[in-house]
Amino acid sequence: MRAAAPSGGARPADGAGDRARIRVPEAGRAVAAGRPAVRSPYSDGQWHRLHPLTPLLRGGLTLLVIIGVIVANLRERVVEFFFPVFIDLPPGELPPDPVDYILANNLILIAGGATLAVLIVLLVLFRLSWRFHTLRIGDDAVEVRSGVLFRTHRRAPLDRVQGVNLTRPMIARLLGLAKLEVVGAGLDANVKLEYLSGKDADAIRGDILRLASGRRLAAGQVTGSERPSLARQAAAAVGSGLQGLVDGEDFSDAEPESIVRIPVGRLVASRVLSGSTVFLIALVVGIVVAASLSTLWLLFTVVPMFLAFGAYYVRSVARGLRYSIAPTSDGVRVTFGLFTTVSEIVPPGRVHAIEVRQPLLWRPFGWWTVSVNRLSGRSSTDSSADQLAAVLPIGTRDDVERVLAILAPVVTGGEWTSVFRDGILGPVEDDPYVTTPARARWLRPLSWRRNGVLLTDDALLMRRGWVWRSLSILPLARLQSIGLEQGPLARSFGAATLTGHVIAGTVQTSVGALDRDDAVRMFERTAHASVAAAATDRSHRWAG
């Protein structure tokens, strides 16, 4: 049983409609007021080449493999250089050293010529790769062409752009470079612009978002028509990168300041007080018990296990450092990452579902996390898509309120009680949610009191969980359809499951074990309300 409800998120952002209800900083009001927008030298509708150091970063893995092969073949000399105490190894332990073989057979010129030829070939391939890798930013699309023998041409229509992510990997930051990922409305629809100088990347991202919003860039503002030589570009990029490490990150769109600050101690504690730590403790206890029973071979799993968990903790903590979230004229800007810094902008109307979640171990501290479902434009096998789901890794109730205020502008002031007191912290005595009936409590033995759903004027709220408490907010204008399901077990208890169909992601969008009659009424009301909300929604357009 399903009622269709068109999604406003799938509509093109092709007009200058009403702005989403989002706080606009002073920097954004200047653009909205019609002042000239800053244009990058790449935004003139012509084909341009990327930064000359791009082939070095894109082919860096190949170079690392080559260096690894060379080191493996020269391991005797490497051992002798770093560990001279081991130079008297018995003969035959290792293969003959290639350098000794070259010297003994007087092959120095041949080896030098071969090395020089390989370097020349690599330089030629890098040069060709760079020359054939071009981008164009027009009034209606962003296009990238690449490849020498096998050509590829990717195109992202601006009226389907869901956001623009800016990533600064560690090595790229050292060189003063960054890469952009234009998020498209489809599976594996993203267009990557890698690599660009940091300033160019910031300017290009702003241009793409302004064009996608329906505005047009003012003519005659393209700067830098006389581009410096390749050597000067590379030197300037490296110098900027090294200076950036000293001075810190400099984002051109860093104003206004983040509305949430995450202390390092809270971030580390939240990762320690997680399900991974509970699993680690249980694993250690199992190994100790097994070792006491003379299963000594299990002890060999301790070191790799701790290394794996240590890497996980370091990676998760590093990802949460330098976190910031703030409203801008183009949407909500979320930045995170210590080693690899990612800055994404989610335009208004691109959030299809929001979930506020609290694990059991966080409850004494009043900590919560906020995740969203949005189009990532990546393939279903790309695990990095989940990294963009958590827009608030850890925060207090005040932090959650600030984040929801900019991510869910459909939640009006009168609905905050239904969201926080009744939804996130509830239930209370006068609970407005439709919950699990007493006869079906065996289907939800721990959470049957919290398990519930509520329809407001602009959103469908789904509350669930006792151990892991959560509240999902589904904006009606983004709802694709609403489903009602009833299996044989639920049928025997007179219960049913209500599901909201939105863009796939980490947010749970269904509530089970509801009274069947209540679920049917909620199904019908939500179906009509979602159609009406989609018909009047303008949040997918954010041009001023």
Stockholm file with secondary structure:
# STOCKHOLM 1.0

chainA/1-544         MRAAAPSGGARPADGAGDRARIRVPEAGRAVAAGRPAVRSPYSDGQWHRLHPLTPLLRGGLTLLVIIGVIVANLRERVVEFFFPVFIDLPPGELPPDPVDYILANNLILIAGGATLAVLIVLLVLFRLSWRFHTLRIGDDAVEVRSGVLFRTHRRAPLDRVQGVNLTRPMIARLLGLAKLEVVGAGLDANVKLEYLSGKDADAIRGDILRLASGRRLAAGQVTGSERPSLARQAAAAVGSGLQGLVDGEDFSDAEPESIVRIPVGRLVASRVLSGSTVFLIALVVGIVVAASLSTLWLLFTVVPMFLAFGAYYVRSVARGLRYSIAPTSDGVRVTFGLFTTVSEIVPPGRVHAIEVRQPLLWRPFGWWTVSVNRLSGRSSTDSSADQLAAVLPIGTRDDVERVLAILAPVVTGGEWTSVFRDGILGPVEDDPYVTTPARARWLRPLSWRRNGVLLTDDALLMRRGWVWRSLSILPLARLQSIGLEQGPLARSFGAATLTGHVIAGTVQTSVGALDRDDAVRMFERTAHASVAAAATDRSHRWAG
#=GR chainA/1-544 SS CEEECCCGGGSCCCSCCCCCSCCCCHHHHHHHTTCCCCCCTTCSSSCEECCTTHHHHHTHHHHHHHHHHHHHHTHHHHHHHHCGGGTTCCTTSSCCCHHHHHHHTTCHHHHHHHHHHHHHHHHHHHHHHHHTCEEEECSSEEEEEECSSSCEEEEEEGGGCCEEEEEECHHHHHTTEEEEEEECSSTTCCEEEEEEEHHHHHHHHHHHHHHHTTCCCCTTCCCCCSCCCHHHHHHHHHHHHHHHHHHCCCCTTCCSCCSCCCCHHHHHHHHHSSHHHHHHHHHHHHHHHHHHTTCGGGGGGHHHHHHHHHHHHHHHHHHHTTCEEEEETTEEEEEECSSSEEEEEECTTCCCEEEEEECGGGGGGTCEEEEEECCCCSCTTCGGGGGGTEEEEEECHHHHHHHHHHHCTTSCGGGHIIIIIIIISCCCTTCCSEECCGGGGGGSTTTTTTCEEEECSSEEEEEECSSSEEEEEEEGGGCCEEEEECCHHHHHTTEEEEEEECSCSSSCCEEEEEEHHHHHHHHHHHHHHHHHHHHHCCTTCCCC
#=GC SS_cons         CEEECCCGGGSCCCSCCCCCSCCCCHHHHHHHTTCCCCCCTTCSSSCEECCTTHHHHHTHHHHHHHHHHHHHHTHHHHHHHHCGGGTTCCTTSSCCCHHHHHHHTTCHHHHHHHHHHHHHHHHHHHHHHHHTCEEEECSSEEEEEECSSSCEEEEEEGGGCCEEEEEECHHHHHTTEEEEEEECSSTTCCEEEEEEEHHHHHHHHHHHHHHHTTCCCCTTCCCCCSCCCHHHHHHHHHHHHHHHHHHCCCCTTCCSCCSCCCCHHHHHHHHHSSHHHHHHHHHHHHHHHHHHTTCGGGGGGHHHHHHHHHHHHHHHHHHHTTCEEEEETTEEEEEECSSSEEEEEECTTCCCEEEEEECGGGGGGTCEEEEEECCCCSCTTCGGGGGGTEEEEEECHHHHHHHHHHHCTTSCGGGHIIIIIIIISCCCTTCCSEECCGGGGGGSTTTTTTCEEEECSSEEEEEECSSSEEEEEEEGGGCCEEEEECCHHHHHTTEEEEEEECSCSSSCCEEEEEEHHHHHHHHHHHHHHHHHHHHHCCTTCCCC
//
